[in-house]
């Protein structure tokens, strides 16, 4: 099971790490098994651990850079445009 999970997660496991990782994985699975026995009748599901919510800034368009300022920052440019490598044949 450890090697299948490692493969799916694209992890390389050294032989000397196998025993410790197998033990740790077993502990996690045992803990999850214990959780299945907890009575959750009447408990509302949580979407967040805390009551905090994100505060989003308004999406207000503004021009911080002029075209000339933006072109000055580009590594390659023409008089009006940023030059980029061709990606479509």
VONU-742639 format. One record per residue: x, y, z of N, C-alpha, C in turn; residue number from 0. Coordinates in pm, 1 decimal, padded with zeros to 6 digits. Layout:
! VONU-742639
+----------+----------+----------+----------+----------+----------+----------+----------+----------+-----+
!   n.east !  n.north !     n.up !  ca.east ! ca.north !    ca.up !   c.east !  c.north !     c.up !  nr !
+----------+----------+----------+----------+----------+----------+----------+----------+----------+-----+
!        X !        Y !        Z !        X !        Y !        Z !        X !        Y !        Z ! NUM !
...
+----------+----------+----------+----------+----------+----------+----------+----------+----------+-----+
***
This chain:
! VONU-742639
+----------+----------+----------+----------+----------+----------+----------+----------+----------+-----+
!   n.east !  n.north !     n.up !  ca.east ! ca.north !    ca.up !   c.east !  c.north !     c.up !  nr !
+----------+----------+----------+----------+----------+----------+----------+----------+----------+-----+
!  00082.4 ! -00118.0 !  00000.0 !  00000.0 !  00000.0 !  00000.0 !  00088.0 !  00126.0 !  00000.0 !   0 !
!  00195.6 !  00123.3 !  00075.3 !  00283.9 !  00239.1 !  00084.4 !  00338.2 !  00276.6 ! -00052.2 !   1 !
!  00380.9 !  00178.4 ! -00128.6 !  00438.9 !  00207.5 ! -00260.1 !  00333.2 !  00257.5 ! -00358.5 !   2 !
!  00211.3 !  00208.0 ! -00345.9 !  00104.2 !  00257.1 ! -00433.9 !  00074.3 !  00403.5 ! -00403.7 !   3 !
!  00065.9 !  00440.1 ! -00275.9 !  00041.3 !  00579.1 ! -00237.2 !  00158.3 !  00667.0 ! -00281.1 !   4 !
!  00279.7 !  00618.0 ! -00262.1 !  00398.0 !  00693.5 ! -00303.8 !  00396.1 !  00716.1 ! -00454.7 !   5 !
!  00357.1 !  00614.3 ! -00529.4 !  00349.1 !  00629.0 ! -00675.1 !  00245.7 !  00734.0 ! -00714.3 !   6 !
!  00128.7 !  00727.4 ! -00652.7 !  00022.8 !  00823.2 ! -00684.2 !  00063.0 !  00966.1 ! -00647.3 !   7 !
!  00140.0 !  00980.5 ! -00538.9 !  00183.1 !  01112.2 ! -00493.3 !  00314.6 !  01153.9 ! -00558.5 !   8 !
!  00366.1 !  01071.1 ! -00646.5 !  00492.6 !  01096.5 ! -00715.0 !  00606.6 !  01118.4 ! -00615.3 !   9 !
!  00612.9 !  01030.1 ! -00514.3 !  00717.0 !  01037.6 ! -00412.8 !  00816.4 !  00924.2 ! -00432.3 !  10 !
!  00941.5 !  00952.4 ! -00406.4 !  01043.1 !  00848.3 ! -00406.0 !  01069.9 !  00811.2 ! -00261.3 !  11 !
!  01060.8 !  00682.7 ! -00230.7 !  01084.0 !  00635.9 ! -00093.9 !  01211.6 !  00553.7 ! -00092.4 !  12 !
!  01302.2 !  00592.3 ! -00004.0 !  01426.5 !  00517.5 !  00012.4 !  01396.8 !  00394.0 !  00097.7 !  13 !
!  01466.8 !  00284.7 !  00075.0 !  01442.1 !  00161.8 !  00151.8 !  01451.3 !  00183.4 !  00302.9 !  14 !
!  01542.0 !  00268.1 !  00347.0 !  01556.3 !  00290.9 !  00491.5 !  01440.7 !  00372.2 !  00549.5 !  15 !
!  01358.5 !  00434.0 !  00465.1 !  01243.7 !  00511.7 !  00511.9 !  01115.2 !  00429.0 !  00519.5 !  16 !
!  01113.5 !  00314.3 !  00456.2 !  00990.9 !  00235.2 !  00443.4 !  00928.8 !  00198.3 !  00577.7 !  17 !
!  01008.6 !  00149.8 !  00670.3 !  00953.8 !  00103.9 !  00798.3 !  00886.8 !  00218.3 !  00873.3 !  18 !
!  00952.3 !  00332.4 !  00881.1 !  00896.1 !  00447.5 !  00953.3 !  00770.7 !  00499.7 !  00884.3 !  19 !
!  00773.3 !  00508.1 !  00752.6 !  00655.8 !  00556.7 !  00679.0 !  00538.8 !  00459.2 !  00691.1 !  20 !
!  00566.5 !  00329.8 !  00687.0 !  00460.9 !  00229.3 !  00702.7 !  00398.8 !  00240.5 !  00841.6 !  21 !
!  00482.0 !  00257.7 !  00944.5 !  00430.9 !  00272.5 !  01081.0 !  00344.3 !  00398.4 !  01091.3 !  22 !
!  00393.1 !  00511.2 !  01036.5 !  00316.9 !  00635.8 !  01040.6 !  00184.8 !  00624.9 !  00966.6 !  23 !
!  00185.8 !  00561.0 !  00850.7 !  00063.5 !  00541.4 !  00774.0 ! -00034.8 !  00455.1 !  00851.7 !  24 !
!  00015.7 !  00352.4 !  00918.6 ! -00069.9 !  00267.4 !  01000.9 ! -00134.8 !  00345.3 !  01114.0 !  25 !
! -00059.1 !  00435.8 !  01176.3 ! -00114.1 !  00517.6 !  01284.8 ! -00226.6 !  00607.6 !  01233.5 !  26 !
! -00206.3 !  00666.1 !  01117.0 ! -00309.4 !  00753.0 !  01058.1 ! -00434.5 !  00672.2 !  01027.8 !  27 !
! -00417.4 !  00554.8 !  00969.3 ! -00533.1 !  00471.1 !  00935.8 ! -00605.9 !  00424.4 !  01061.6 !  28 !
! -00531.8 !  00391.5 !  01167.6 ! -00595.4 !  00352.7 !  01294.4 ! -00674.5 !  00468.6 !  01353.5 !  29 !
! -00618.3 !  00588.4 !  01346.6 ! -00686.7 !  00707.4 !  01398.2 ! -00815.1 !  00732.5 !  01318.5 !  30 !
! -00807.4 !  00715.9 !  01187.2 ! -00926.7 !  00735.0 !  01104.3 ! -01032.1 !  00629.7 !  01137.6 !  31 !
! -00989.7 !  00509.5 !  01166.3 ! -01083.0 !  00403.8 !  01205.4 ! -01153.0 !  00440.0 !  01336.2 !  32 !
! -01078.7 !  00498.9 !  01430.4 ! -01139.2 !  00543.6 !  01555.7 ! -01244.7 !  00651.1 !  01530.1 !  33 !
! -01217.1 !  00739.6 !  01435.9 ! -01310.8 !  00847.8 !  01405.2 ! -01442.4 !  00795.6 !  01349.4 !  34 !
! -01438.9 !  00683.0 !  01281.4 ! -01563.7 !  00629.8 !  01226.0 ! -01659.5 !  00587.2 !  01336.1 !  35 !
! -01608.0 !  00561.3 !  01456.1 ! -01692.3 !  00520.0 !  01567.2 ! -01750.0 !  00636.1 !  01646.6 !  36 !
! -01714.1 !  00759.0 !  01614.9 ! -01762.9 !  00875.5 !  01688.3 ! -01906.1 !  00906.5 !  01645.3 !  37 !
! -01992.4 !  00928.7 !  01743.7 ! -02131.8 !  00961.6 !  01715.2 ! -02141.0 !  01107.3 !  01671.9 !  38 !
! -02179.4 !  01130.7 !  01547.2 ! -02190.9 !  01266.7 !  01494.3 ! -02336.5 !  01305.0 !  01467.7 !  39 !
! -02427.5 !  01232.1 !  01526.3 ! -02569.6 !  01260.8 !  01508.4 ! -02599.7 !  01402.7 !  01557.8 !  40 !
! -02660.2 !  01483.6 !  01472.9 ! -02698.7 !  01619.2 !  01509.8 ! -02586.2 !  01721.2 !  01502.6 !  41 !
! -02467.8 !  01681.3 !  01459.2 ! -02354.9 !  01774.6 !  01447.9 ! -02355.5 !  01832.8 !  01306.9 !  42 !
! -02360.1 !  01964.5 !  01299.1 ! -02359.6 !  02031.0 !  01168.6 ! -02221.1 !  02020.7 !  01105.0 !  43 !
! -02213.6 !  01990.6 !  00976.7 ! -02083.0 !  01985.3 !  00909.3 ! -02018.8 !  02123.6 !  00906.9 !  44 !
! -01886.5 !  02125.7 !  00917.0 ! -01811.6 !  02251.3 !  00912.0 ! -01754.8 !  02272.5 !  00772.9 !  45 !
! -01757.0 !  02395.6 !  00728.8 ! -01684.4 !  02429.2 !  00607.4 ! -01555.0 !  02500.5 !  00642.9 !  46 !
! -01550.3 !  02558.7 !  00763.1 ! -01429.2 !  02625.2 !  00813.3 ! -01415.9 !  02594.0 !  00962.1 !  47 !
! -01293.9 !  02584.5 !  01008.4 ! -01268.9 !  02557.2 !  01149.1 ! -01303.4 !  02678.6 !  01234.3 !  48 !
! -01271.5 !  02796.8 !  01184.3 ! -01298.6 !  02919.5 !  01259.5 ! -01416.1 !  02993.2 !  01196.0 !  49 !
! -01463.6 !  03095.2 !  01261.5 ! -01572.8 !  03174.9 !  01206.7 ! -01524.6 !  03285.8 !  01115.1 !  50 !
! -01393.8 !  03290.5 !  01090.2 ! -01339.0 !  03397.1 !  01006.0 ! -01379.0 !  03377.2 !  00860.4 !  51 !
! -01395.6 !  03487.8 !  00790.8 ! -01425.5 !  03481.9 !  00648.1 ! -01328.3 !  03572.1 !  00574.0 !  52 !
! -01312.7 !  03545.2 !  00446.6 ! -01225.2 !  03629.0 !  00365.1 ! -01288.5 !  03766.6 !  00345.2 !  53 !
! -01205.3 !  03866.1 !  00344.1 ! -01250.2 !  04000.7 !  00313.0 ! -01189.8 !  04034.8 !  00177.5 !  54 !
! -01275.4 !  04043.7 !  00079.3 ! -01228.2 !  04068.7 ! -00056.7 ! -01231.0 !  04217.2 ! -00086.3 !  55 !
! -01131.0 !  04263.0 ! -00156.4 ! -01131.4 !  04402.1 ! -00200.5 ! -01221.3 !  04412.8 ! -00322.9 !  56 !
! -01268.8 !  04530.2 ! -00347.4 ! -01351.8 !  04551.1 ! -00464.7 ! -01270.7 !  04534.3 ! -00591.8 !  57 !
! -01331.1 !  04479.9 ! -00693.4 ! -01263.2 !  04460.2 ! -00821.2 ! -01282.0 !  04585.6 ! -00904.8 !  58 !
! -01198.9 !  04683.0 ! -00876.4 ! -01210.0 !  04812.4 ! -00942.5 ! -01092.8 !  04826.7 ! -01039.4 !  59 !
! -01120.8 !  04835.0 ! -01169.7 ! -01010.7 !  04848.9 ! -01265.4 ! -00943.2 !  04985.3 ! -01251.1 !  60 !
! -00811.7 !  04982.9 ! -01262.8 ! -00736.8 !  05108.8 ! -01260.7 ! -00608.3 !  05087.1 ! -01338.4 !  61 !
! -00558.4 !  05191.7 ! -01395.3 ! -00435.4 !  05185.3 ! -01472.8 ! -00320.9 !  05239.4 ! -01388.9 !  62 !
! -00241.2 !  05146.6 ! -01334.3 ! -00126.7 !  05188.0 ! -01255.6 ! -00006.2 !  05217.7 ! -01343.0 !  63 !
!  00001.9 !  05147.4 ! -01455.7 !  00114.6 !  05166.7 ! -01546.6 !  00065.6 !  05220.9 ! -01679.5 !  64 !
!  00141.7 !  05309.7 ! -01734.1 !  00114.0 !  05352.8 ! -01871.4 !  00172.2 !  05247.7 ! -01964.7 !  65 !
!  00133.9 !  05252.2 ! -02089.7 !  00188.7 !  05158.0 ! -02187.1 !  00340.9 !  05170.6 ! -02192.9 !  66 !
!  00390.4 !  05292.1 ! -02191.0 !  00533.6 !  05315.0 ! -02198.9 !  00606.6 !  05255.4 ! -02077.6 !  67 !
!  00548.7 !  05272.6 ! -01958.6 !  00610.1 !  05217.3 ! -01838.1 !  00612.4 !  05064.4 ! -01842.4 !  68 !
!  00502.5 !  05005.1 ! -01891.0 !  00495.9 !  04859.6 ! -01900.8 !  00597.0 !  04807.4 ! -02002.0 !  69 !
!  00610.5 !  04875.8 ! -02116.1 !  00705.3 !  04833.6 ! -02218.0 !  00848.6 !  04846.2 ! -02169.2 !  70 !
!  00875.9 !  04943.2 ! -02085.4 !  01011.3 !  04958.5 ! -02030.0 !  01049.3 !  04838.4 ! -01943.2 !  71 !
!  00951.3 !  04773.5 ! -01882.8 !  00977.6 !  04659.0 ! -01796.2 !  00994.2 !  04528.6 ! -01874.0 !  72 !
!  00950.4 !  04525.6 ! -01999.2 !  00954.6 !  04403.3 ! -02079.1 !  01097.5 !  04373.8 ! -02124.6 !  73 !
!  01138.6 !  04246.3 ! -02121.2 !  01274.1 !  04212.9 ! -02165.8 !  01292.7 !  04233.0 ! -02315.9 !  74 !
!  01186.3 !  04211.1 ! -02395.0 !  01191.2 !  04235.6 ! -02539.3 !  01064.3 !  04308.3 ! -02578.4 !  75 !
!  01077.2 !  04404.1 ! -02666.6 !  00959.8 !  04483.4 ! -02704.6 !  00980.9 !  04547.1 ! -02841.3 !  76 !
!  00868.0 !  04591.2 ! -02897.0 !  00871.4 !  04676.2 ! -03015.4 !  00827.1 !  04813.7 ! -02968.4 !  77 !
!  00793.3 !  04899.3 ! -03060.9 !  00747.7 !  05032.7 ! -03020.6 !  00615.4 !  05028.1 ! -02945.3 !  78 !
!  00529.4 !  04930.2 ! -02978.9 !  00395.8 !  04925.9 ! -02919.1 !  00365.3 !  04800.3 ! -02839.6 !  79 !
!  00444.1 !  04691.2 ! -02857.6 !  00405.4 !  04563.4 ! -02799.5 !  00522.5 !  04495.3 ! -02728.6 !  80 !
!  00485.7 !  04403.8 ! -02636.7 !  00585.0 !  04316.2 ! -02575.4 !  00607.4 !  04199.4 ! -02669.9 !  81 !
!  00732.5 !  04163.7 ! -02694.5 !  00763.7 !  04050.9 ! -02781.9 !  00777.7 !  03925.9 ! -02695.7 !  82 !
!  00712.2 !  03818.0 ! -02739.6 !  00720.0 !  03690.2 ! -02669.5 !  00757.6 !  03581.9 ! -02768.5 !  83 !
!  00810.8 !  03470.6 ! -02718.3 !  00845.9 !  03360.8 ! -02810.6 !  00721.5 !  03302.6 ! -02876.9 !  84 !
!  00738.4 !  03258.5 ! -03000.5 !  00629.9 !  03194.7 ! -03073.3 !  00599.4 !  03060.0 ! -03010.9 !  85 !
!  00472.2 !  03034.0 ! -02981.9 !  00434.1 !  02907.2 ! -02919.3 !  00342.4 !  02824.4 ! -03008.2 !  86 !
!  00295.1 !  02878.9 ! -03116.9 !  00206.3 !  02806.8 ! -03208.1 !  00278.0 !  02797.4 ! -03342.4 !  87 !
!  00281.3 !  02676.1 ! -03395.2 !  00347.3 !  02655.0 ! -03525.5 !  00258.8 !  02704.3 ! -03636.9 !  88 !
+----------+----------+----------+----------+----------+----------+----------+----------+----------+-----+
***
